[in-house]
């Protein structure tokens, strides 16, 4: 499954500041059973808007991690609260199948 959230960086701060904090928290979170990696993306044309995607084997494993959150992770996240706003977009199943149009020959 995928857990996706949006991060909006406030004026006077940078995406790089948040990225440093995100990496520290992710390194701890990714040690939890079922964690399959994370990605942080910057929005094209808006350096202060980011999207994070965390990959998990299952929703149950992510929920278990949240239920026993490491205090260090909570402190890291609190340290970012003064310069960004986070909005959870949601939890998404992995697709059972994907349909893509055929590629055009150039």
ChimeraX commands (.cxc) that place a marker at each C-alpha (Angstrom):
marker #1 position 0.00,0.00,0.00 radius 0.5
marker #1 position 0.98,3.61,-0.31 radius 0.5
marker #1 position 0.61,6.32,2.33 radius 0.5
marker #1 position 0.69,9.73,0.66 radius 0.5
marker #1 position 0.87,13.19,2.18 radius 0.5
marker #1 position 1.46,16.74,1.00 radius 0.5
marker #1 position 3.89,19.13,2.68 radius 0.5
marker #1 position 3.61,22.89,2.27 radius 0.5
marker #1 position 6.72,24.84,3.32 radius 0.5
marker #1 position 6.02,28.23,4.91 radius 0.5
marker #1 position 7.63,31.49,3.75 radius 0.5
marker #1 position 11.17,31.98,4.99 radius 0.5
marker #1 position 11.96,28.25,4.91 radius 0.5
marker #1 position 13.07,25.81,2.23 radius 0.5
marker #1 position 12.21,22.35,1.02 radius 0.5
marker #1 position 15.77,21.35,1.85 radius 0.5
marker #1 position 15.14,22.12,5.54 radius 0.5
marker #1 position 12.16,19.78,5.51 radius 0.5
marker #1 position 14.05,17.15,3.50 radius 0.5
marker #1 position 16.73,16.95,6.20 radius 0.5
marker #1 position 14.09,16.27,8.84 radius 0.5
marker #1 position 12.17,13.88,6.57 radius 0.5
marker #1 position 15.29,11.79,5.96 radius 0.5
marker #1 position 16.00,11.52,9.70 radius 0.5
marker #1 position 12.44,10.40,10.48 radius 0.5
marker #1 position 12.29,8.07,7.47 radius 0.5
marker #1 position 15.50,6.29,8.47 radius 0.5
marker #1 position 13.84,5.29,11.75 radius 0.5
marker #1 position 10.38,4.53,10.32 radius 0.5
marker #1 position 11.84,2.37,7.56 radius 0.5
marker #1 position 13.18,-0.04,10.18 radius 0.5
marker #1 position 9.58,-1.05,11.03 radius 0.5
marker #1 position 8.31,-4.42,9.77 radius 0.5
marker #1 position 6.60,-4.02,6.40 radius 0.5
marker #1 position 8.26,-0.71,5.45 radius 0.5
marker #1 position 9.28,-0.77,1.78 radius 0.5
marker #1 position 10.75,2.71,1.26 radius 0.5
marker #1 position 9.77,6.33,0.89 radius 0.5
marker #1 position 10.03,9.09,-1.70 radius 0.5
marker #1 position 9.86,12.86,-1.41 radius 0.5
marker #1 position 8.98,14.87,-4.52 radius 0.5
marker #1 position 9.02,18.61,-5.16 radius 0.5
marker #1 position 6.14,20.06,-7.20 radius 0.5
marker #1 position 7.13,21.41,-10.60 radius 0.5
marker #1 position 6.97,25.20,-10.53 radius 0.5
marker #1 position 6.46,25.43,-6.74 radius 0.5
marker #1 position 9.57,24.85,-4.63 radius 0.5
marker #1 position 7.56,24.96,-1.40 radius 0.5
marker #1 position 5.10,22.20,-2.24 radius 0.5
marker #1 position 6.17,18.58,-1.73 radius 0.5
marker #1 position 4.53,15.18,-1.83 radius 0.5
marker #1 position 5.74,12.20,0.16 radius 0.5
marker #1 position 4.95,8.60,-0.69 radius 0.5
marker #1 position 5.65,5.81,1.80 radius 0.5
marker #1 position 5.43,2.24,0.55 radius 0.5
marker #1 position 4.29,-0.54,2.92 radius 0.5
marker #1 position 3.57,-4.24,2.58 radius 0.5
marker #1 position 0.15,-3.66,4.20 radius 0.5
marker #1 position -2.02,-1.07,5.92 radius 0.5
marker #1 position -1.95,-3.23,9.05 radius 0.5
marker #1 position 1.84,-2.99,9.25 radius 0.5
marker #1 position 1.78,0.78,8.81 radius 0.5
marker #1 position -0.96,1.08,11.45 radius 0.5
marker #1 position 1.15,-1.05,13.83 radius 0.5
marker #1 position 4.11,1.29,13.34 radius 0.5
marker #1 position 1.89,4.30,14.09 radius 0.5
marker #1 position 0.49,2.63,17.21 radius 0.5
marker #1 position 3.96,2.28,18.74 radius 0.5
marker #1 position 5.62,5.34,17.19 radius 0.5
marker #1 position 9.19,5.84,18.24 radius 0.5
marker #1 position 9.47,8.94,20.49 radius 0.5
marker #1 position 12.46,10.07,18.41 radius 0.5
marker #1 position 10.25,10.15,15.30 radius 0.5
marker #1 position 7.59,12.19,17.13 radius 0.5
marker #1 position 10.26,14.69,18.21 radius 0.5
marker #1 position 11.67,14.95,14.69 radius 0.5
marker #1 position 8.20,15.58,13.27 radius 0.5
marker #1 position 7.46,18.18,15.97 radius 0.5
marker #1 position 10.64,20.02,14.98 radius 0.5
marker #1 position 9.22,20.56,11.48 radius 0.5
marker #1 position 5.81,21.79,12.67 radius 0.5
marker #1 position 6.97,25.40,12.96 radius 0.5
marker #1 position 7.79,25.77,9.28 radius 0.5
marker #1 position 5.48,23.45,7.33 radius 0.5
marker #1 position 1.92,22.24,7.07 radius 0.5
marker #1 position 1.21,18.58,6.40 radius 0.5
marker #1 position -1.99,17.27,4.83 radius 0.5
marker #1 position -2.61,13.56,4.57 radius 0.5
marker #1 position -3.88,12.71,1.10 radius 0.5
marker #1 position -4.65,9.11,1.96 radius 0.5
marker #1 position -3.84,5.45,1.93 radius 0.5
marker #1 position -3.96,3.64,-1.39 radius 0.5
marker #1 position -3.90,-0.01,-2.37 radius 0.5
marker #1 position -1.32,-1.21,-4.84 radius 0.5
marker #1 position -3.05,-1.69,-8.19 radius 0.5
marker #1 position -4.06,-5.24,-9.01 radius 0.5
marker #1 position -3.33,-4.42,-12.62 radius 0.5
marker #1 position -2.23,-1.42,-14.62 radius 0.5
marker #1 position -3.41,-0.44,-18.08 radius 0.5
marker #1 position -1.15,1.80,-20.13 radius 0.5
marker #1 position -1.73,3.00,-23.69 radius 0.5
marker #1 position 0.77,1.69,-26.24 radius 0.5
marker #1 position 3.80,3.91,-26.76 radius 0.5
marker #1 position 4.03,5.80,-30.00 radius 0.5
marker #1 position 6.98,5.16,-32.26 radius 0.5
marker #1 position 8.93,8.34,-32.93 radius 0.5
marker link #1:1,2 radius 0.2
marker link #1:2,3 radius 0.2
marker link #1:3,4 radius 0.2
marker link #1:4,5 radius 0.2
marker link #1:5,6 radius 0.2
marker link #1:6,7 radius 0.2
marker link #1:7,8 radius 0.2
marker link #1:8,9 radius 0.2
marker link #1:9,10 radius 0.2
marker link #1:10,11 radius 0.2
marker link #1:11,12 radius 0.2
marker link #1:12,13 radius 0.2
marker link #1:13,14 radius 0.2
marker link #1:14,15 radius 0.2
marker link #1:15,16 radius 0.2
marker link #1:16,17 radius 0.2
marker link #1:17,18 radius 0.2
marker link #1:18,19 radius 0.2
marker link #1:19,20 radius 0.2
marker link #1:20,21 radius 0.2
marker link #1:21,22 radius 0.2
marker link #1:22,23 radius 0.2
marker link #1:23,24 radius 0.2
marker link #1:24,25 radius 0.2
marker link #1:25,26 radius 0.2
marker link #1:26,27 radius 0.2
marker link #1:27,28 radius 0.2
marker link #1:28,29 radius 0.2
marker link #1:29,30 radius 0.2
marker link #1:30,31 radius 0.2
marker link #1:31,32 radius 0.2
marker link #1:32,33 radius 0.2
marker link #1:33,34 radius 0.2
marker link #1:34,35 radius 0.2
marker link #1:35,36 radius 0.2
marker link #1:36,37 radius 0.2
marker link #1:37,38 radius 0.2
marker link #1:38,39 radius 0.2
marker link #1:39,40 radius 0.2
marker link #1:40,41 radius 0.2
marker link #1:41,42 radius 0.2
marker link #1:42,43 radius 0.2
marker link #1:43,44 radius 0.2
marker link #1:44,45 radius 0.2
marker link #1:45,46 radius 0.2
marker link #1:46,47 radius 0.2
marker link #1:47,48 radius 0.2
marker link #1:48,49 radius 0.2
marker link #1:49,50 radius 0.2
marker link #1:50,51 radius 0.2
marker link #1:51,52 radius 0.2
marker link #1:52,53 radius 0.2
marker link #1:53,54 radius 0.2
marker link #1:54,55 radius 0.2
marker link #1:55,56 radius 0.2
marker link #1:56,57 radius 0.2
marker link #1:57,58 radius 0.2
marker link #1:58,59 radius 0.2
marker link #1:59,60 radius 0.2
marker link #1:60,61 radius 0.2
marker link #1:61,62 radius 0.2
marker link #1:62,63 radius 0.2
marker link #1:63,64 radius 0.2
marker link #1:64,65 radius 0.2
marker link #1:65,66 radius 0.2
marker link #1:66,67 radius 0.2
marker link #1:67,68 radius 0.2
marker link #1:68,69 radius 0.2
marker link #1:69,70 radius 0.2
marker link #1:70,71 radius 0.2
marker link #1:71,72 radius 0.2
marker link #1:72,73 radius 0.2
marker link #1:73,74 radius 0.2
marker link #1:74,75 radius 0.2
marker link #1:75,76 radius 0.2
marker link #1:76,77 radius 0.2
marker link #1:77,78 radius 0.2
marker link #1:78,79 radius 0.2
marker link #1:79,80 radius 0.2
marker link #1:80,81 radius 0.2
marker link #1:81,82 radius 0.2
marker link #1:82,83 radius 0.2
marker link #1:83,84 radius 0.2
marker link #1:84,85 radius 0.2
marker link #1:85,86 radius 0.2
marker link #1:86,87 radius 0.2
marker link #1:87,88 radius 0.2
marker link #1:88,89 radius 0.2
marker link #1:89,90 radius 0.2
marker link #1:90,91 radius 0.2
marker link #1:91,92 radius 0.2
marker link #1:92,93 radius 0.2
marker link #1:93,94 radius 0.2
marker link #1:94,95 radius 0.2
marker link #1:95,96 radius 0.2
marker link #1:96,97 radius 0.2
marker link #1:97,98 radius 0.2
marker link #1:98,99 radius 0.2
marker link #1:99,100 radius 0.2
marker link #1:100,101 radius 0.2
marker link #1:101,102 radius 0.2
marker link #1:102,103 radius 0.2
marker link #1:103,104 radius 0.2
marker link #1:104,105 radius 0.2
marker link #1:105,106 radius 0.2
view
